[in-house]
Amino acid sequence: MRPPSFLRFILYLNTVILISIVGPVLAERPEPEVHGVFDGDEMYTLLPPDAIPAITNPEYVTGEEAAAQMLPEEPIIGVATGDDAVCWSAWQLDHHEIVDDYIGETPIAATW
């Protein structure tokens, strides 16, 4: 049994809209590149180099300001040495994965 012509038109229109929205996104998506085999499994590159930007000049807030912005259960990554201590929200690092920073005079790279 075929749907009435009005329903066929709506289905057609929805398909056209979906293709016009999703089509360009799929067309821009690069194909993963195979870069060898590890332990019998192919290794793929999904993102090009530098696709996830590092945080290179982090701006810090006080502990009170951070507490006002963050949830109590929010995970952090922290580093302390001597009298210097810093931390970064792990949720923010989900979008960057690396912080290039200094603890006092010592350069560090915090990775997530």
C-alpha positions in Angstrom: 0.0 0.0 0.0 1.5 3.3 -1.0 1.1 6.4 1.2 -1.1 9.2 0.0 0.5 11.7 -2.3 0.7 14.3 0.4 2.7 12.0 2.7 5.0 11.0 -0.2 5.6 14.7 -0.8 6.5 15.2 2.9 8.8 12.2 2.9 10.5 13.5 -0.3 10.8 17.0 1.2 12.3 15.6 4.4 14.8 13.5 2.4 15.9 16.6 0.3 16.3 18.7 3.5 18.3 16.0 5.2 20.6 15.5 2.2 21.1 19.2 1.8 22.2 19.5 5.5 24.1 16.3 6.0 25.6 15.9 2.5 28.1 18.8 2.7 29.2 17.7 6.2 29.9 14.2 4.9 31.6 15.5 1.8 34.0 17.6 3.9 34.8 14.6 6.2 38.2 13.2 5.2 38.7 9.5 4.8 40.9 8.0 7.6 44.4 7.1 6.4 45.9 3.7 7.2 49.4 4.1 8.7 50.5 0.6 9.2 49.5 -2.4 11.3 50.0 -2.7 15.1 49.4 -6.1 16.8 47.5 -7.3 13.7 45.2 -4.2 13.6 45.3 -1.4 11.1 46.3 2.0 12.5 44.3 5.0 11.2 44.8 8.8 11.2 41.4 10.4 11.7 42.5 14.0 12.2 45.2 15.9 10.3 48.2 17.2 12.3 47.4 20.2 14.5 43.7 19.7 14.2 43.3 20.1 18.0 44.9 23.3 19.1 46.9 23.4 22.3 46.2 26.1 24.9 49.4 28.2 24.6 48.6 31.2 26.8 46.3 30.0 29.6 44.6 32.7 31.6 44.2 31.8 35.3 41.6 32.8 37.8 41.7 32.6 41.6 40.5 29.5 43.4 37.3 31.4 44.5 36.6 32.4 40.8 37.2 28.8 39.7 34.9 27.4 42.3 32.1 29.8 41.1 32.6 28.5 37.5 33.1 24.8 38.1 31.0 22.0 39.4 32.3 20.4 42.7 32.7 17.0 40.9 34.5 18.5 37.8 37.7 16.6 37.2 41.0 18.6 37.0 44.6 18.1 36.2 47.0 19.9 38.5 50.7 20.4 38.9 52.5 21.8 42.0 56.1 22.5 42.6 57.4 24.6 45.5 55.1 27.5 46.1 53.6 27.3 42.6 50.5 25.4 41.7 48.1 25.4 38.7 45.2 23.2 37.5 43.1 22.9 34.4 39.6 21.6 33.9 39.7 18.2 32.3 36.4 19.0 30.6 38.1 22.0 28.9 41.0 19.9 28.0 38.6 17.6 26.1 38.7 20.3 23.4 42.4 21.0 23.5 44.2 18.0 25.0 47.4 20.0 25.6 48.4 23.0 27.7 51.8 24.6 27.0 52.6 26.5 30.1 55.2 27.4 32.8 55.3 26.5 36.5 57.5 29.3 37.8 60.3 29.4 35.2 60.0 25.7 34.2 58.2 25.1 30.9 55.7 22.2 31.0 53.2 20.5 28.7 50.2 19.1 30.4 48.4 16.5 28.2 45.0 15.0 28.5 
